[in-house]
């Protein structure tokens, strides 16, 4: 049966996730709200970690160095267009 919120197929959920979902459904509203607040904070922490990783990788010598070098070369050699010419803003 599809989930209304994320449109996932609940049949594809793992047994462990199904068990957790059932436990969450049985929580009193106040505890469910507390759990949701915790999950939101947890997700924000994951985004922060990803942002930090991206920032490190973008530094000189980082994992994205070769991509950044190519982008800078393409810009310097005129192989780019202004964003407004590429994206339809209408």
C-alpha beads as a LAMMPS data file, in Angstrom:
LAMMPS data file: protein, C-alpha beads

90 atoms
89 bonds

1 atom types
1 bond types

-500.0 500.0 xlo xhi
-500.0 500.0 ylo yhi
-500.0 500.0 zlo zhi

Masses

1 110.0

Atoms # bond

1 1 1 0.000 0.000 0.000
2 1 1 1.570 3.364 -0.992
3 1 1 2.430 5.831 1.727
4 1 1 0.532 9.130 1.349
5 1 1 3.406 11.280 2.561
6 1 1 6.383 10.104 0.500
7 1 1 4.581 7.866 -2.025
8 1 1 6.874 4.965 -1.192
9 1 1 5.656 1.403 -1.375
10 1 1 5.324 0.193 2.205
11 1 1 5.717 -3.376 0.955
12 1 1 9.328 -2.527 0.134
13 1 1 10.130 -1.477 3.701
14 1 1 12.502 -3.714 5.580
15 1 1 11.194 -5.685 8.523
16 1 1 13.183 -3.540 10.919
17 1 1 11.801 -0.305 9.455
18 1 1 8.294 -1.773 9.571
19 1 1 8.759 -2.552 13.250
20 1 1 10.007 0.967 13.940
21 1 1 7.113 2.451 11.967
22 1 1 4.613 0.459 14.018
23 1 1 6.272 1.615 17.238
24 1 1 6.177 5.235 16.064
25 1 1 2.469 4.914 15.224
26 1 1 1.787 3.715 18.759
27 1 1 3.533 6.668 20.422
28 1 1 1.453 9.310 22.162
29 1 1 1.250 12.523 20.146
30 1 1 3.672 14.416 22.413
31 1 1 6.331 11.710 22.061
32 1 1 5.783 11.484 18.308
33 1 1 6.288 15.259 18.066
34 1 1 9.460 14.935 20.151
35 1 1 10.727 12.205 17.820
36 1 1 9.936 14.287 14.733
37 1 1 11.796 17.274 16.209
38 1 1 14.784 15.035 16.907
39 1 1 14.686 13.642 13.354
40 1 1 14.573 17.172 11.924
41 1 1 17.624 18.160 14.007
42 1 1 19.379 14.941 12.986
43 1 1 18.753 15.654 9.295
44 1 1 20.046 19.210 9.684
45 1 1 23.208 17.763 11.211
46 1 1 23.603 15.494 8.201
47 1 1 23.231 18.478 5.861
48 1 1 25.832 20.379 7.873
49 1 1 28.235 17.441 7.621
50 1 1 27.646 17.224 3.868
51 1 1 28.218 20.983 3.510
52 1 1 31.465 20.678 5.452
53 1 1 32.609 17.772 3.278
54 1 1 31.798 19.729 0.128
55 1 1 33.697 22.740 1.451
56 1 1 36.752 20.554 2.214
57 1 1 36.594 18.885 -1.197
58 1 1 36.411 22.303 -2.875
59 1 1 39.598 23.567 -1.238
60 1 1 42.864 23.520 -3.204
61 1 1 44.069 19.937 -3.307
62 1 1 40.601 18.619 -2.441
63 1 1 38.762 15.843 -4.246
64 1 1 37.055 18.350 -6.562
65 1 1 40.270 20.078 -7.579
66 1 1 40.279 18.604 -11.106
67 1 1 36.663 19.668 -11.682
68 1 1 37.315 23.184 -10.445
69 1 1 40.434 23.449 -12.604
70 1 1 38.431 22.452 -15.682
71 1 1 35.658 24.935 -14.874
72 1 1 38.186 27.740 -14.446
73 1 1 39.856 26.791 -17.755
74 1 1 36.515 26.723 -19.565
75 1 1 35.646 30.165 -18.194
76 1 1 39.058 31.601 -19.085
77 1 1 38.856 30.185 -22.620
78 1 1 35.336 31.503 -23.210
79 1 1 33.624 28.106 -23.361
80 1 1 30.839 29.173 -21.024
81 1 1 27.647 31.228 -21.325
82 1 1 26.006 33.506 -18.780
83 1 1 23.480 31.558 -16.731
84 1 1 20.645 33.765 -17.952
85 1 1 21.245 32.561 -21.506
86 1 1 21.082 28.916 -20.478
87 1 1 18.160 28.900 -18.037
88 1 1 14.703 30.003 -19.093
89 1 1 13.671 32.386 -16.316
90 1 1 10.089 32.763 -17.517

Bonds

1 1 1 2
2 1 2 3
3 1 3 4
4 1 4 5
5 1 5 6
6 1 6 7
7 1 7 8
8 1 8 9
9 1 9 10
10 1 10 11
11 1 11 12
12 1 12 13
13 1 13 14
14 1 14 15
15 1 15 16
16 1 16 17
17 1 17 18
18 1 18 19
19 1 19 20
20 1 20 21
21 1 21 22
22 1 22 23
23 1 23 24
24 1 24 25
25 1 25 26
26 1 26 27
27 1 27 28
28 1 28 29
29 1 29 30
30 1 30 31
31 1 31 32
32 1 32 33
33 1 33 34
34 1 34 35
35 1 35 36
36 1 36 37
37 1 37 38
38 1 38 39
39 1 39 40
40 1 40 41
41 1 41 42
42 1 42 43
43 1 43 44
44 1 44 45
45 1 45 46
46 1 46 47
47 1 47 48
48 1 48 49
49 1 49 50
50 1 50 51
51 1 51 52
52 1 52 53
53 1 53 54
54 1 54 55
55 1 55 56
56 1 56 57
57 1 57 58
58 1 58 59
59 1 59 60
60 1 60 61
61 1 61 62
62 1 62 63
63 1 63 64
64 1 64 65
65 1 65 66
66 1 66 67
67 1 67 68
68 1 68 69
69 1 69 70
70 1 70 71
71 1 71 72
72 1 72 73
73 1 73 74
74 1 74 75
75 1 75 76
76 1 76 77
77 1 77 78
78 1 78 79
79 1 79 80
80 1 80 81
81 1 81 82
82 1 82 83
83 1 83 84
84 1 84 85
85 1 85 86
86 1 86 87
87 1 87 88
88 1 88 89
89 1 89 90
